[in-house]
Amino acid sequence: MTPEQRSRCMSRIRSKNTTPELLVRSLVHRMGFRFRLHRRDLPGTPDLVFVGAQKVIFVHGCFWHQHPGCRHATQPATRADFWEAKFERNRARDRRACEALAALGWTTLVLWECEVRDATQLSKRLRRFLKASRLR
């Protein structure tokens, strides 16, 4: 693959409205909860924001955020130094965002791309996370 082809492919990878995120949003909405999307005034720009309960959900891709122990969290063989540094920056940014949100009084849930595939387990986990909130 030429550098131009790779650049074109990489430029098409979205950070918002990804398939896993859309699945989570659809399920949460069907459960009767209402939320805001991508609040830029909050650290890390969470994917789903439940303002009344001060809860947020991040939906992370296993590759980009390097889900520990996941088979999808592979490391490219070429330019290994570049990718390791990039993944470490992503993980550090995620940690800082969660810590900043906690300092502001927000509760955070991180869902991984591979976890979204099991709708039953995902539903249970979301219900537990949102249960204490009276957001309906």
Buried (B, 14 or more C-beta within 10 A) or exposed (E): EEEEEEEEEEEEEEEEEBEBBEBBBEBBEEEEBEBEEBBEEBBBBBBBBBBEBEBBBBBBBBBBBBBEEBEEBEEEEEEEEEBEEBBEEBEEEBEEBBEBBEEEEBBBBBBBBBBBEEEEEBBEBBEEBBEEBEBE
